[in-house]
Amino acid sequence: MDSYKSNLASLVSEKHIITVPLFQRKYEWDRDRIQAFWRDVNKLIEPGQEDVMHYMGTMVRLDSENRVNGVQSFMVIDGQQRITTVMLLLSAAKLFLTKNKIAQGQQGYTNEVKSVIDDRFLKFQGDDSRLHINSLLTDQYFKDKFHPTEFDRENFRKAINDTSPFKGGRHYKHRTQFYNYIREITSGSSPVEIVETIHRLFDALTRMNFVYISLNRKNDKPQQIFESINYRGKPLSATDLIRNHIISIAPDDASRQKVYEHIWKPIQTELQNADESGTNEAFDDFFRAWIAMVEDVCSDKELYERVANFFPARPNENTSDLIARLKPLSAYAKTYRILTSPSPYEIENTKLGKAVLHFNRLNFVTPMPLLMSFYKETNHPEDDHIINALAVLESYYVRRAILDKEVKGMAQMFSKITKSYKNENISDADFASWLEEKIKEITRTGNGFPKLSPVSDDELTQGALSPSTKDIYLNSRTATKYILVEMEIELSKDSTKDIIYCEIEHVMPQEITDDWMGDIKDWNKKPDGSTLTKEEIEEKIDFRTHVAGNLTLISQGGNKALSNKRFVTKQHISGVGFKNSNYQITRRDFGEIPVWTFDKIDARTVEIFEFIKRRFNYKTNWNFRVKF
């Protein structure tokens, strides 16, 4: 292991090829990191800062034994986030010159501009650490210089080449961010001044120094060093470690490439489609569900170790056998994606896709190991059978959520049910009925999960106006919206109605104004006709503000428009008012009534709980299933 001093400009200008190995994680710098990096660069660009240096930490490399067309190549073990960022910055500079027609061969490339560029080239001739506009900022330079990890390669190349880039991806966003920064610091500049600014940018990179650590191929283990370095810095996620382990148990580079192609790439393709956040969240969730399915529930801290122990390295195992051993992972990644994030095609063309999209609005992921086990790697059950299972789980979850029942131990309960399913010979057609009975059985007193029992109709009746449900909006917002949406679907007879982006509106607002207080006094009297005291009114408001009966659906943006306005005003506001609402439940319940009293809130709460009893009952109500 050797070390020496270098800088960012040398790194990307010297004649070598930079490759990021398979075990590296994806490019993960966010907008804030890019902004901080640019601040450092911009300080060095400013006049009078020509002698200022900036230290960038260490980078670790492993030189390749082979040359490509006579050019030395190396793997970057630590530093790929910084290298990728510099390449995106240079790509943004190239794009800026091109769009301003200052690149070679364009009309803005005047003799004066050429003279400035040539003078720099002559000044630093023979200095391989210097960047030059003509020789380096070319398509061939970006194509040959840097090879990101397999996971990032396509998005990087599309971003820098403007060939149908993934505009939601980090590479494209960050290059655009750098482009805007360059445009800002060159605003109002002439072509010559722009070129001079780009030259100062290049020179700033020569003063962004780091210590290069060069590994010894015989004695140093690059993957272990990578994991050690990142353990001390930004921790690797469980998914990063699992990916590294899966690839590293292959015996050689050729085998690792095959494991990547046949196992990890399919996993990545499936789970990236389920990962809207742009993080590893969907990957971690999948591995957590998978290990719970094949073994038992585990904590986040245990996840990597559990998966690694399930797939130990086996000496002398050939590549085909290793791939066959790992194959269930990629198969179940597809199963997980189908059950959590169906594709647009599946939503449009399959009953299961529509049902999963609907069910997942509950965000009830705890039974996922059981559902994955039922759906299987191959020989999947018919859509109707798994939709029936979703109906059982929907009813179980909604009834408990609406009464704010505890969820502690539920993951362990479904893990135990999963084990029972694997040990019993249950037909696909009988699975839903078996599941409903199994939940009842396993939650009986003495079986370990008595606090997780299904909610009966009697409990719902008693809970409608009880203190336990007075804060239903605060405690069970997802389930509350789901119920109101189901009421709307039943009323409108339209299961495809656009209800994803609707909002929940408090009819009596959360903040009571003087106007509302006056109306409440006028609308609500004691049985003898006398006026309620202020304390009595406040007590009744506190009990009814967040109950189901005081909540309805409005179009997106409606909360801000309606706010805490008086009831009659809310009825008539253009676009989102109750009287002409897009939602039948709102028009029916609030469009025509003159007042909104405590008694009306109570009556509507009871009505909603009666709907829950009827709608969320697997035995008697087929509403969930038939609409798909």
C-alpha positions as CSV (number, residue, x, y, z in Angstrom):
1,M,0.0,0.0,0.0
2,D,1.6,3.3,-1.2
3,S,0.4,6.9,-0.9
4,Y,1.1,10.1,-2.7
5,K,-0.4,13.6,-3.1
6,S,-2.6,14.4,-6.1
7,N,-5.5,16.7,-7.1
8,L,-8.9,16.5,-8.9
9,A,-7.6,18.0,-12.1
10,S,-4.8,15.5,-12.3
11,L,-7.2,12.7,-11.6
12,V,-9.4,13.5,-14.6
13,S,-6.7,14.7,-17.0
14,E,-3.9,12.3,-16.8
15,K,-3.8,9.4,-19.3
16,H,-5.5,6.6,-17.5
17,I,-9.0,5.0,-17.4
18,I,-11.0,5.0,-14.1
19,T,-13.3,2.1,-13.4
20,V,-15.7,1.7,-10.4
21,P,-16.0,-2.0,-9.4
22,L,-19.2,-4.0,-8.9
23,F,-19.0,-3.9,-5.1
24,Q,-19.3,-0.1,-5.0
25,R,-22.6,1.4,-4.1
26,K,-24.5,3.7,-6.5
27,Y,-23.8,7.4,-6.9
28,E,-25.6,8.9,-3.9
29,W,-24.5,12.5,-3.5
30,D,-27.6,14.7,-3.0
31,R,-28.3,18.3,-3.9
32,D,-26.9,19.6,-0.7
33,R,-23.6,17.8,-1.2
34,I,-23.3,19.2,-4.8
35,Q,-24.1,22.7,-3.4
36,A,-21.3,22.3,-0.8
37,F,-18.8,21.0,-3.4
38,W,-19.6,23.9,-5.7
39,R,-19.1,26.4,-2.9
40,D,-15.6,25.0,-2.4
41,V,-14.8,25.2,-6.1
42,N,-16.3,28.7,-6.5
43,K,-14.2,30.1,-3.6
44,L,-11.0,28.9,-5.5
45,I,-12.3,30.6,-8.7
46,E,-12.6,34.0,-7.2
47,P,-9.8,36.6,-7.9
48,G,-7.1,36.7,-5.3
49,Q,-7.5,33.0,-4.4
50,E,-4.9,31.6,-6.9
51,D,-2.7,30.3,-4.1
52,V,-5.4,28.9,-1.8
53,M,-5.5,25.1,-1.5
54,H,-8.5,22.9,-0.5
55,Y,-8.0,19.4,1.0
56,M,-10.4,16.7,-0.3
57,G,-9.4,13.8,2.0
58,T,-8.1,10.5,0.7
59,M,-8.9,8.3,-2.3
60,V,-8.0,4.7,-2.7
61,R,-7.2,2.9,-6.0
62,L,-6.1,-0.4,-7.3
63,D,-4.1,-0.5,-10.5
64,S,-5.1,-3.0,-13.1
65,E,-2.7,-5.6,-14.3
66,N,-3.7,-5.0,-17.9
67,R,-3.6,-1.9,-20.1
68,V,-6.4,-0.8,-22.5
69,N,-4.9,0.3,-25.8
70,G,-1.7,1.0,-24.0
71,V,-3.4,3.1,-21.4
72,Q,-3.2,2.3,-17.6
73,S,-6.5,1.7,-15.9
74,F,-7.3,1.5,-12.2
75,M,-10.3,0.7,-10.0
76,V,-11.4,3.4,-7.6
77,I,-12.0,1.8,-4.2
78,D,-12.9,4.9,-2.3
79,G,-13.6,8.2,-4.0
80,Q,-16.1,7.4,-6.8
81,Q,-18.7,9.9,-5.4
82,R,-16.1,12.7,-5.8
83,I,-14.9,11.5,-9.2
84,T,-18.4,11.2,-10.6
85,T,-19.2,14.7,-9.4
86,V,-16.1,16.2,-11.1
87,M,-17.0,14.4,-14.3
88,L,-20.5,15.8,-14.1
89,L,-19.1,19.3,-13.5
90,L,-16.8,19.0,-16.6
91,S,-19.7,17.7,-18.6
92,A,-21.7,20.8,-17.6
93,A,-18.8,23.1,-18.6
94,K,-18.7,21.3,-22.0
95,L,-22.5,21.7,-22.4
96,F,-22.3,25.4,-21.4
97,L,-19.6,26.1,-24.0
98,T,-21.6,24.2,-26.7
99,K,-24.9,26.0,-25.9
100,N,-23.2,29.3,-26.1
101,K,-21.6,28.3,-29.4
102,I,-18.0,28.8,-28.1
103,A,-16.9,25.2,-28.7
104,Q,-14.4,24.4,-31.5
105,G,-16.1,24.6,-34.9
106,Q,-19.0,26.9,-33.7
107,Q,-19.5,30.5,-34.7
108,G,-18.6,31.9,-31.3
109,Y,-15.2,30.2,-31.5
110,T,-13.5,33.4,-32.7
111,N,-9.9,34.0,-33.3
112,E,-9.8,35.9,-30.0
113,V,-11.3,32.8,-28.2
114,K,-8.9,30.5,-30.0
115,S,-6.0,32.7,-29.0
116,V,-7.0,32.4,-25.3
117,I,-7.3,28.7,-25.5
118,D,-4.0,28.2,-27.4
119,D,-2.1,30.5,-25.0
120,R,-3.2,28.2,-22.1
121,F,-2.2,25.1,-24.0
122,L,1.3,26.5,-24.8
123,K,1.7,27.7,-21.2
124,F,1.1,24.3,-19.8
125,Q,2.4,22.1,-22.6
126,G,3.7,18.8,-21.3
127,D,1.9,19.2,-17.9
128,D,-0.5,16.3,-17.9
129,S,-2.2,17.6,-14.8
130,R,-3.8,20.5,-16.6
131,L,-7.2,20.5,-18.2
132,H,-7.7,22.0,-21.7
133,I,-10.9,22.8,-23.5
134,N,-10.2,21.4,-26.9
135,S,-8.3,18.3,-26.0
136,L,-10.4,17.1,-23.1
137,L,-14.0,18.3,-23.3
138,T,-15.0,16.0,-26.1
139,D,-17.4,13.2,-26.4
140,Q,-14.6,10.7,-26.7
141,Y,-13.1,12.0,-23.5
142,F,-16.2,11.3,-21.5
143,K,-16.8,7.9,-23.2
144,D,-13.3,6.6,-22.5
145,K,-12.2,8.3,-19.3
146,F,-14.6,7.1,-16.6
147,H,-16.6,3.9,-16.3
148,P,-19.0,4.1,-13.3
149,T,-20.3,1.0,-11.6
150,E,-22.6,-1.1,-13.6
151,F,-25.6,0.2,-11.6
152,D,-24.9,3.8,-12.7
153,R,-23.2,3.4,-16.1
154,E,-26.3,3.8,-18.3
155,N,-27.7,6.8,-16.4
156,F,-24.2,8.5,-16.4
157,R,-23.7,8.1,-20.1
158,K,-27.2,9.2,-21.0
159,A,-26.8,12.3,-18.8
160,I,-23.5,13.5,-20.2
161,N,-24.5,12.7,-23.8
162,D,-28.1,14.1,-23.6
163,T,-29.4,10.8,-25.1
164,S,-32.8,10.4,-23.5
165,P,-31.4,10.9,-20.0
166,F,-33.4,9.8,-17.0
167,K,-34.3,13.3,-15.9
168,G,-35.3,12.2,-12.4
169,G,-31.9,10.6,-11.9
170,R,-29.1,12.1,-9.8
171,H,-26.6,12.3,-12.7
172,Y,-28.8,14.4,-14.9
173,K,-30.0,16.6,-12.0
174,H,-26.5,17.3,-10.8
175,R,-25.1,18.1,-14.2
176,T,-28.0,20.5,-14.6
177,Q,-27.3,22.0,-11.2
178,F,-23.6,22.6,-12.2
179,Y,-24.7,24.0,-15.6
180,N,-26.9,26.6,-13.7
181,Y,-24.0,27.5,-11.4
182,I,-21.7,28.1,-14.4
183,R,-24.4,30.2,-16.1
184,E,-24.7,32.2,-12.9
185,I,-21.0,33.1,-12.6
186,T,-20.7,33.9,-16.3
187,S,-23.8,36.0,-16.5
188,G,-23.3,39.0,-18.9
189,S,-19.8,37.7,-19.9
190,S,-18.4,37.8,-23.4
191,P,-17.2,34.6,-25.1
192,V,-13.6,35.3,-24.1
193,E,-14.6,36.0,-20.5
194,I,-16.6,32.8,-20.4
195,V,-13.5,30.8,-21.6
196,E,-11.3,32.6,-19.0
197,T,-13.8,31.6,-16.3
198,I,-13.8,28.0,-17.4
199,H,-10.0,28.1,-17.3
200,R,-10.2,29.4,-13.7
201,L,-12.5,26.6,-13.0
202,F,-10.0,24.1,-14.4
203,D,-7.2,25.7,-12.3
204,A,-9.3,25.5,-9.2
205,L,-9.5,21.8,-9.6
206,T,-5.7,21.6,-9.5
207,R,-5.8,23.1,-6.0
208,M,-8.4,20.6,-4.7
209,N,-5.9,18.2,-3.2
210,F,-6.2,14.7,-1.8
211,V,-3.9,11.8,-0.8
212,Y,-4.0,8.9,-3.1
213,I,-3.6,5.5,-1.5
214,S,-2.6,2.8,-4.1
215,L,-3.3,-0.8,-3.0
216,N,-1.1,-3.8,-3.6
217,R,-3.0,-6.4,-5.6
218,K,-1.4,-9.3,-3.9
219,N,-1.7,-8.3,-0.3
220,D,-4.7,-5.9,-0.1
221,K,-8.3,-6.9,-0.4
222,P,-10.2,-4.1,-2.1
223,Q,-13.7,-5.0,-1.1
224,Q,-12.9,-5.4,2.6
225,I,-11.0,-2.0,2.5
226,F,-14.0,-0.4,0.8
227,E,-16.4,-1.7,3.5
228,S,-14.0,-0.6,6.3
229,I,-13.5,2.9,4.9
230,N,-17.3,3.4,4.5
231,Y,-18.0,2.0,7.9
232,R,-16.0,4.8,9.4
233,G,-17.5,7.4,7.1
234,K,-21.1,7.3,5.7
235,P,-22.3,3.8,6.8
236,L,-23.1,1.4,4.0
237,S,-26.7,0.4,4.0
238,A,-27.7,-3.2,4.5
239,T,-28.4,-3.5,0.8
240,D,-24.9,-2.2,0.0
241,L,-23.4,-4.9,2.2
242,I,-25.7,-7.6,0.9
243,R,-24.9,-6.7,-2.7
244,N,-21.2,-6.8,-1.9
245,H,-21.5,-10.2,-0.2
246,I,-23.5,-11.8,-3.0
247,I,-21.0,-10.7,-5.6
248,S,-17.9,-11.4,-3.5
249,I,-18.7,-15.1,-2.8
250,A,-18.1,-15.8,-6.5
251,P,-14.6,-17.2,-7.0
252,D,-13.2,-14.8,-9.6
253,D,-13.9,-11.7,-11.7
254,A,-15.6,-13.6,-14.5
255,S,-17.9,-15.4,-12.1
256,R,-18.7,-12.1,-10.3
257,Q,-19.8,-10.6,-13.6
258,K,-22.1,-13.6,-14.2
259,V,-23.6,-13.3,-10.7
260,Y,-24.2,-9.6,-11.3
261,E,-25.9,-10.3,-14.7
262,H,-28.0,-13.2,-13.6
263,I,-28.8,-12.3,-10.0
264,W,-28.1,-8.8,-8.9
265,K,-29.1,-6.9,-12.1
266,P,-32.6,-8.6,-12.1
267,I,-33.0,-7.7,-8.4
268,Q,-32.0,-4.1,-9.1
269,T,-34.3,-3.8,-12.1
270,E,-37.3,-5.0,-10.2
271,L,-36.6,-3.1,-7.0
272,Q,-35.6,0.2,-8.6
273,N,-39.2,0.2,-10.1
274,A,-40.5,-0.1,-6.5
275,D,-38.2,2.5,-5.1
276,E,-39.7,6.0,-5.7
277,S,-37.6,7.6,-3.0
278,G,-34.3,7.1,-4.9
279,T,-32.8,5.5,-1.9
280,N,-32.2,1.9,-0.9
281,E,-35.5,1.8,1.0
282,A,-37.3,-0.7,-1.3
283,F,-34.2,-2.9,-1.4
284,D,-33.9,-3.0,2.4
285,D,-37.7,-3.7,2.7
286,F,-37.4,-6.5,0.3
287,F,-34.5,-8.2,2.0
288,R,-36.3,-7.8,5.4
289,A,-39.5,-9.4,4.0
290,W,-37.5,-12.2,2.3
291,I,-35.5,-13.2,5.4
292,A,-38.7,-13.1,7.5
293,M,-40.3,-15.4,4.9
294,V,-37.4,-18.0,4.8
295,E,-36.4,-17.7,8.5
296,D,-37.9,-15.2,10.9
297,V,-38.3,-11.5,11.6
298,C,-35.1,-9.6,12.1
299,S,-34.0,-6.1,13.1
300,D,-32.4,-3.7,10.7
301,K,-29.0,-4.2,12.4
302,E,-29.3,-8.0,11.9
303,L,-30.4,-7.9,8.3
304,Y,-27.0,-8.1,6.5
305,E,-25.6,-10.7,8.8
306,R,-28.8,-12.9,8.4
307,V,-28.7,-12.7,4.6
308,A,-25.0,-13.3,4.5
309,N,-25.3,-16.4,6.8
310,F,-28.1,-17.7,4.6
311,F,-25.7,-17.5,1.5
312,P,-22.3,-18.5,2.9
313,A,-19.3,-18.8,0.6
314,R,-18.7,-22.4,-0.4
315,P,-15.1,-23.3,-1.5
316,N,-14.9,-24.9,-4.9
317,E,-18.5,-24.1,-5.8
318,N,-18.8,-23.6,-9.5
319,T,-20.5,-20.6,-10.9
320,S,-23.6,-22.4,-12.2
321,D,-24.3,-23.9,-8.8
322,L,-23.8,-20.6,-7.1
323,I,-26.3,-18.9,-9.5
324,A,-28.8,-21.6,-8.9
325,R,-28.4,-21.2,-5.2
326,L,-29.0,-17.4,-5.4
327,K,-31.8,-17.6,-8.0
328,P,-34.7,-17.5,-5.5
329,L,-33.5,-14.0,-4.5
330,S,-34.1,-12.6,-7.9
331,A,-37.3,-14.5,-8.4
332,Y,-38.7,-13.2,-5.1
333,A,-37.6,-9.7,-5.9
334,K,-40.0,-9.8,-8.8
335,T,-42.7,-11.2,-6.5
336,Y,-42.1,-8.4,-4.0
337,R,-42.3,-5.8,-6.7
338,I,-45.6,-7.2,-8.1
339,L,-47.1,-7.2,-4.6
340,T,-45.9,-3.7,-3.7
341,S,-45.5,-1.7,-6.9
342,P,-47.3,-3.1,-9.9
343,S,-46.2,-1.7,-13.2
344,P,-48.5,0.6,-15.3
345,Y,-49.1,-2.4,-17.6
346,E,-50.1,-4.7,-14.7
347,I,-52.4,-2.0,-13.3
348,E,-54.1,-1.5,-16.6
349,N,-54.4,-5.1,-17.7
350,T,-54.6,-7.4,-14.6
351,K,-57.0,-7.7,-11.7
352,L,-54.2,-8.3,-9.3
353,G,-52.4,-5.1,-10.4
354,K,-55.5,-3.0,-9.7
355,A,-56.1,-4.7,-6.4
356,V,-52.5,-4.3,-5.2
357,L,-52.5,-0.7,-6.1
358,H,-55.7,-0.2,-4.1
359,F,-54.6,-2.3,-1.1
360,N,-51.2,-0.6,-0.8
361,R,-52.8,2.7,-0.1
362,L,-53.2,1.3,3.4
363,N,-49.4,1.0,3.6
364,F,-49.9,-2.4,5.5
365,V,-46.7,-4.1,4.7
366,T,-46.4,-6.4,7.8
367,P,-48.0,-9.4,6.1
368,M,-45.6,-9.2,3.1
369,P,-43.6,-12.3,4.0
370,L,-46.8,-14.3,4.1
371,L,-48.0,-12.9,0.8
372,M,-44.7,-13.6,-0.9
373,S,-44.7,-17.1,0.4
374,F,-48.3,-17.6,-1.0
375,Y,-47.5,-16.0,-4.4
376,K,-44.4,-18.2,-4.7
377,E,-41.4,-18.0,-7.1
378,T,-43.3,-19.8,-9.8
379,N,-46.7,-21.4,-10.3
380,H,-48.4,-18.3,-8.9
381,P,-51.9,-18.5,-7.6
382,E,-54.8,-17.2,-9.7
383,D,-55.4,-13.5,-9.3
384,D,-58.7,-14.1,-7.6
385,H,-57.2,-16.2,-4.8
386,I,-54.6,-13.6,-3.8
387,I,-57.2,-10.8,-4.1
388,N,-59.3,-12.8,-1.6
389,A,-56.3,-12.9,0.7
390,L,-55.9,-9.1,0.3
391,A,-59.6,-8.7,1.3
392,V,-59.0,-10.6,4.5
393,L,-56.0,-8.5,5.4
394,E,-57.8,-5.3,4.4
395,S,-60.7,-6.0,6.7
396,Y,-58.4,-7.1,9.6
397,Y,-56.2,-3.9,9.3
398,V,-58.9,-1.3,8.8
399,R,-61.1,-2.5,11.7
400,R,-58.1,-2.4,14.0
401,A,-56.7,0.8,12.8
402,I,-60.0,2.7,13.1
403,L,-60.1,1.8,16.8
404,D,-56.4,2.6,17.2
405,K,-55.5,-0.9,18.3
406,E,-51.9,-1.6,19.1
407,V,-49.6,-3.2,16.5
408,K,-46.8,-4.4,18.7
409,G,-46.0,-8.0,17.9
410,M,-47.8,-8.1,14.6
411,A,-44.7,-8.8,12.5
412,Q,-44.0,-11.8,14.8
413,M,-47.6,-12.9,14.5
414,F,-47.5,-13.0,10.7
415,S,-44.1,-14.7,10.7
416,K,-45.7,-17.5,12.8
417,I,-48.7,-17.6,10.3
418,T,-46.2,-17.9,7.4
419,K,-44.5,-20.9,9.1
420,S,-47.9,-22.5,9.6
421,Y,-48.7,-22.0,5.9
422,K,-45.5,-23.6,4.8
423,N,-46.1,-26.6,7.0
424,E,-49.7,-27.1,6.1
425,N,-51.1,-28.3,2.8
426,I,-53.4,-25.4,1.9
427,S,-54.8,-25.1,-1.6
428,D,-54.7,-21.7,-3.3
429,A,-58.5,-21.6,-3.4
430,D,-58.8,-22.1,0.4
431,F,-55.9,-19.8,1.4
432,A,-58.1,-16.7,2.2
433,S,-60.5,-18.6,4.4
434,W,-57.7,-20.4,6.0
435,L,-55.9,-17.1,6.7
436,E,-59.0,-15.6,8.3
437,E,-59.4,-18.5,10.6
438,K,-55.7,-18.7,11.4
439,I,-55.7,-15.1,12.5
440,K,-58.6,-15.8,14.9
441,E,-56.9,-19.0,16.1
442,I,-53.5,-17.4,16.7
443,T,-54.9,-14.4,18.6
444,R,-57.0,-16.4,21.0
445,T,-55.9,-16.1,24.6
446,G,-53.1,-18.5,25.3
447,N,-51.7,-18.6,21.8
448,G,-49.3,-15.6,22.2
449,F,-51.0,-12.7,20.4
450,P,-54.3,-12.0,22.3
451,K,-54.0,-8.2,21.8
452,L,-53.9,-8.6,18.0
453,S,-57.3,-10.2,17.6
454,P,-59.7,-9.2,14.8
455,V,-62.3,-6.5,15.7
456,S,-65.9,-7.6,16.0
457,D,-69.0,-5.8,14.9
458,D,-69.9,-5.2,18.5
459,E,-66.6,-3.5,19.2
460,L,-67.2,-1.2,16.2
461,T,-70.6,-0.3,17.5
462,Q,-69.3,0.5,20.9
463,G,-66.3,2.4,19.5
464,A,-68.2,4.7,17.2
465,L,-68.8,7.4,19.9
466,S,-66.2,6.4,22.5
467,P,-63.2,8.4,23.6
468,S,-61.0,5.8,22.0
469,T,-62.0,7.0,18.5
470,K,-62.3,10.7,19.1
471,D,-58.8,11.3,17.6
472,I,-59.2,9.0,14.7
473,Y,-57.8,11.5,12.2
474,L,-54.6,12.0,14.3
475,N,-54.1,8.4,15.1
476,S,-55.2,6.6,12.0
477,R,-55.1,9.1,9.1
478,T,-54.3,6.5,6.4
479,A,-57.1,4.2,7.4
480,T,-59.5,7.1,7.8
481,K,-58.8,8.3,4.2
482,Y,-59.1,4.8,2.9
483,I,-62.5,4.4,4.5
484,L,-63.8,7.7,3.1
485,V,-62.5,6.8,-0.3
486,E,-64.3,3.4,-0.1
487,M,-67.5,5.3,0.8
488,E,-67.0,7.5,-2.2
489,I,-66.4,4.6,-4.5
490,E,-69.6,2.9,-3.4
491,L,-71.6,6.1,-3.9
492,S,-70.1,6.9,-7.3
493,K,-70.0,3.3,-8.5
494,D,-66.6,4.2,-9.9
495,S,-63.6,2.2,-8.6
496,T,-61.3,4.0,-11.0
497,K,-62.2,7.4,-9.7
498,D,-59.1,9.6,-9.2
499,I,-58.9,9.6,-5.4
500,I,-55.2,9.3,-4.9
501,Y,-54.6,13.0,-4.5
502,C,-57.8,14.0,-2.6
503,E,-57.5,15.6,0.8
504,I,-59.3,15.1,4.1
505,E,-61.2,18.1,5.2
506,H,-62.4,18.9,8.8
507,V,-65.9,20.3,8.3
508,M,-65.8,21.9,11.7
509,P,-62.3,23.3,11.5
510,Q,-59.4,22.4,13.8
511,E,-59.0,26.0,14.8
512,I,-62.3,27.5,15.8
513,T,-62.8,31.2,14.9
514,D,-65.1,33.7,16.5
515,D,-67.5,33.2,13.6
516,W,-67.6,29.5,14.1
517,M,-68.0,29.8,17.9
518,G,-71.0,32.1,17.3
519,D,-72.5,29.6,14.8
520,I,-71.9,26.7,17.2
521,K,-73.7,28.5,20.0
522,D,-76.7,29.2,17.7
523,W,-76.9,25.7,16.3
524,N,-76.5,23.7,19.5
525,K,-78.9,24.1,22.4
526,K,-79.6,22.1,25.6
527,P,-82.7,20.0,25.6
528,D,-84.5,22.8,27.5
529,G,-83.5,25.3,24.7
530,S,-80.9,27.1,26.8
531,T,-77.5,28.0,25.5
532,L,-74.5,25.8,26.2
533,T,-71.8,27.3,28.4
534,K,-68.4,28.1,26.9
535,E,-66.8,25.1,28.8
536,E,-69.5,22.7,27.5
537,I,-69.0,23.9,23.9
538,E,-65.2,23.6,24.2
539,E,-65.6,20.0,25.6
540,K,-67.9,19.0,22.8
541,I,-65.5,20.6,20.2
542,D,-62.6,18.7,21.6
543,F,-64.4,15.4,21.5
544,R,-65.7,15.9,17.9
545,T,-63.0,17.8,15.9
546,H,-61.1,14.7,14.7
547,V,-63.9,12.0,14.7
548,A,-64.9,10.3,11.5
549,G,-68.2,12.1,11.2
550,N,-66.5,15.5,11.0
551,L,-64.3,14.5,8.1
552,T,-64.9,14.4,4.3
553,L,-63.0,14.4,1.0
554,I,-62.1,17.4,-1.1
555,S,-60.0,18.0,-4.1
556,Q,-56.2,18.6,-3.8
557,G,-55.5,22.1,-2.6
558,G,-58.9,22.4,-1.0
559,N,-57.7,22.5,2.6
560,K,-55.9,25.8,2.0
561,A,-58.9,27.2,0.1
562,L,-61.5,26.2,2.8
563,S,-59.3,26.6,5.8
564,N,-61.3,27.6,8.9
565,K,-64.0,29.5,7.0
566,R,-67.6,29.4,8.1
567,F,-69.7,26.4,7.1
568,V,-71.9,28.3,4.7
569,T,-68.8,29.8,3.0
570,K,-67.3,26.3,2.7
571,Q,-70.4,25.1,0.9
572,H,-70.2,27.7,-1.8
573,I,-66.4,28.3,-2.5
574,S,-65.8,27.9,-6.2
575,G,-64.0,24.8,-7.3
576,V,-63.7,23.0,-4.0
577,G,-66.9,24.0,-2.1
578,F,-69.1,21.3,-0.6
579,K,-72.1,22.1,-2.8
580,N,-70.3,21.4,-6.1
581,S,-67.6,19.1,-4.9
582,N,-66.0,16.5,-7.2
583,Y,-66.9,13.9,-4.5
584,Q,-70.4,12.6,-4.0
585,I,-69.9,11.9,-0.3
586,T,-69.2,15.6,0.2
587,R,-72.1,16.8,-2.0
588,R,-74.5,14.4,-0.4
589,D,-73.6,15.0,3.3
590,F,-72.7,18.7,3.2
591,G,-74.0,20.3,0.0
592,E,-77.5,21.2,1.1
593,I,-77.8,21.1,4.9
594,P,-78.0,24.6,6.5
595,V,-76.1,23.9,9.7
596,W,-73.5,21.5,11.1
597,T,-74.3,20.6,14.7
598,F,-72.8,18.3,17.2
599,D,-75.8,15.9,16.8
600,K,-75.2,15.7,13.1
601,I,-71.5,14.9,13.6
602,D,-72.4,12.1,16.0
603,A,-75.0,10.7,13.6
604,R,-72.6,10.7,10.7
605,T,-69.9,9.1,12.8
606,V,-72.3,6.2,13.6
607,E,-73.2,6.0,9.9
608,I,-69.5,5.7,8.9
609,F,-68.9,2.9,11.5
610,E,-72.0,1.1,10.2
611,F,-70.4,1.3,6.8
612,I,-67.1,-0.1,8.2
613,K,-69.0,-3.1,9.7
614,R,-70.7,-3.8,6.3
615,R,-67.9,-3.0,3.9
616,F,-64.9,-4.4,5.8
617,N,-66.2,-7.9,6.4
618,Y,-64.7,-10.7,4.4
619,K,-67.5,-13.2,5.0
620,T,-70.4,-11.0,3.9
621,N,-69.0,-8.3,1.6
622,W,-67.4,-9.0,-1.7
623,N,-67.0,-5.4,-2.6
624,F,-63.2,-5.4,-2.6
625,R,-63.0,-8.4,-4.9
626,V,-65.7,-7.8,-7.4
627,K,-64.5,-4.3,-8.4
628,F,-61.3,-5.7,-9.7
